Amino acid sequence: MLLFRNSFLNLSKRCMHKTNIAQPLRSKKAKSQTNKAQYFVDLRTVRTLGGRGGDGCISFLHLWANENAGPDGGDGGNGGHIIFEASKDVKDLTHVTSVLQADLGEKGSGKNCHGKNAQHTIVKVPIGTIIKNSKNIIIGDLEKDGTMFVAAKGGAGGKGNHFFVSDTEQAPYICEYGAEGEDLQYTLEIRSMAHIGLVGFPNAGKSTLLRAISRARPKVAPYPFTTLKPHLGIVQYDDYEQIAVADLPGIIEDSHKNKGLGIQFLRHAERCAAILIILDVANDEPWKHLKILQNEIDKFSNELSSRTQIIIANKIDLPGAMENVELLRKHTQLPIIPISAKIGTNVKQLLQDIRVVYDKMLDVSNKLDELD
């Protein structure tokens, strides 16, 4: 952890001296004034119906001076599939309906005209979506951009009567119906909805910080557990890069024992580039809160506890906060960034450090792709 802290600080200092470092942008578009809060849909149960195949055709060709030209019924077209595709273009499952129906294949017609195959229905889902079957078993993990999962196959088209011509039957009055498509149920779950996750106690200032750095409008109130569902904000930079930051519900001591809102929301941080631990340094002994949060993260997943962690010392504008920051440095080797999300102190520096971590994650990801 000490090695990461030194490398993080050195990388941050080098980037600060570069003139081409991406700078965070403040959105010029005003926040929505509607009272409707937009929550992040991270779990969806869907029924997928593959398209039915087209029916075959019974037809006999009639030509001038040849009334027995023979059967010419065409085959029906195949039904469409339901396909889930991981994409960077979507951030949650709001657009995914509870029932997904693929298109039907066209029927066959005379003169050996086959029906047209239906187009596949491709539903885009966020990168990192987990697909579970009706038995709650994971059968798909869309962890890379462009990865596809065929959820329900369409039915095959039926054969026309021309297909059934034989030596003993020259004029068959028979064809096939199109096959029914698959009818399956899945549960879609997002485990990676953001690049950066905000974790902290209730009223530590997570929602206030997300409001300060993005156009998101999570509820802010002076009582605990104001955030009941995850909220997502997008931080924009002048090189057109966008970083997603997730505000997760507050964690308290023994959340792993289902106290408070539990720790199930931490699944969204399993694949984040970094976890920002928000501490209210205006409280006495904030390092105790840090220890509790780290313990809860460790109870959820050992892999998550080894992820990059940065401490955000919030509310430094309050009396006695800076003294607690200095004491906090003696209790941890993690990098500490003192800010005030309410009045904006050091928020720009925080966004630049977030970009450093994000760029480092991209470098590692690109190297792994080259090895593959």
Secondary structure, DSSP 8 states (H G I E B T S, - for coil): -HHHHHHHHHHHHHHHH-TT---EE---S-----S-------EEEEEEE----------EEEETTEEEEEE----------EEEEEETT--SSTT--SEEE-------BTTTB-------EEEEEETTEEEE-TTS-EEEEE-STT-EEEEE--------GGGG--SS-SS-----------EEEEEEEESB--SEEEEE-TTSSHHHHHHHHSS------SSS----S-EEEEEEETTS-EEEEEE-----TTGGGT-TT-SGGGGGBTT-SEEEEEEETTSS-HHHHHHHHHHHHHHH-HHHHTS-EEEEEE-TTSTTHHHHHHHHHTT--S-EEE-BTTTTBTHHHHHHHHHHHHHHHHHHHHHHHHH-
